[in-house]
Amino acid sequence: MAEEKQKKLRLVTFWLFSSVMIVFAAVTAYVYLWLSPLSGTIWQALGASMPVTLLVALAAVILYVVYYFLIYKKN
């Protein structure tokens, strides 16, 4: 039973981390597409995409904590 819970937690961790990485890459690429014609650098694009990425990462952490408590509260 405990092994099954750990498998579920690892799977949720994988999906949440992957989602954050995909959002980071997509937002950074989108911002860079708008900045590059204006002589923007990749560092400016990274800086501009950080707030969105951090917000998504915070949401992922909250979802993980909620799922963790839900799965370990069940008997």
Beta strands, then each sheet from edge to edge (+ up, - down):
end
